[in-house]
């Protein structure tokens, strides 16, 4: 559930509630609230994501794994 929006050094982020109390920042372009990406439109469906988005996803997953590892 989207509970807000913030601007960070990485750009606009949506605040999404994860579970009962945890709120996570997610890039707006990963949601259906984003405007169509010019790279995806020009790719005519051949490229569904951008390299920058995949690298950002990797960063977020690594951070989440590190959080889970610290809690164990």
C-alpha positions in Angstrom: 0.0 0.0 0.0 1.4 3.4 -1.0 1.6 5.8 2.0 3.5 8.7 0.5 6.2 10.0 -1.8 9.7 11.3 -1.1 12.6 12.8 -3.1 16.0 11.3 -2.4 19.4 11.7 -4.0 18.3 8.8 -6.3 15.2 10.5 -7.4 11.5 10.2 -6.6 10.6 7.2 -4.4 7.2 5.9 -3.2 6.7 4.9 0.4 5.2 1.4 0.5 4.0 -0.3 3.6 5.4 -3.8 3.9 3.4 -5.8 6.4 2.0 -4.0 9.5 4.6 -1.4 10.2 7.6 -1.5 7.9 7.8 1.2 5.2 10.1 0.8 2.2 11.2 3.3 -0.4 10.6 2.0 -4.0 11.5 3.8 -7.2 8.4 5.2 -8.8 9.3 3.8 -12.2 8.9 0.3 -10.8 5.2 0.8 -10.3 2.2 1.4 -12.6 2.2 5.1 -11.3 5.2 6.0 -13.5 5.0 7.6 -16.9 6.0 5.3 -19.8 9.7 5.1 -20.0 11.1 6.5 -23.4 13.7 3.6 -23.6 11.0 1.0 -23.2 8.7 2.8 -25.7 11.4 3.2 -28.3 12.4 -0.5 -27.8 8.9 -1.4 -28.9 8.5 -4.1 -26.2 12.0 -5.7 -26.8 13.4 -4.2 -23.6 11.0 -4.3 -20.6 13.5 -2.8 -18.1 16.5 -0.5 -18.1 20.0 -1.5 -17.0 19.9 1.2 -14.3 16.7 -0.2 -12.9 18.2 -3.7 -12.7 21.3 -2.3 -10.9 19.1 -0.5 -8.4 17.1 -3.7 -7.8 20.3 -5.5 -7.1 21.4 -2.9 -4.6 18.0 -3.1 -2.8 18.1 -6.9 -2.7 21.6 -6.9 -1.3 20.6 -4.4 1.4 17.6 -6.6 2.3 19.7 -9.7 2.5 22.2 -7.9 4.7 19.3 -6.8 7.0 18.0 -10.4 7.2 21.5 -11.7 7.9 22.0 -9.2 10.7 18.7 -10.2 12.3 19.7 -13.9 12.4 
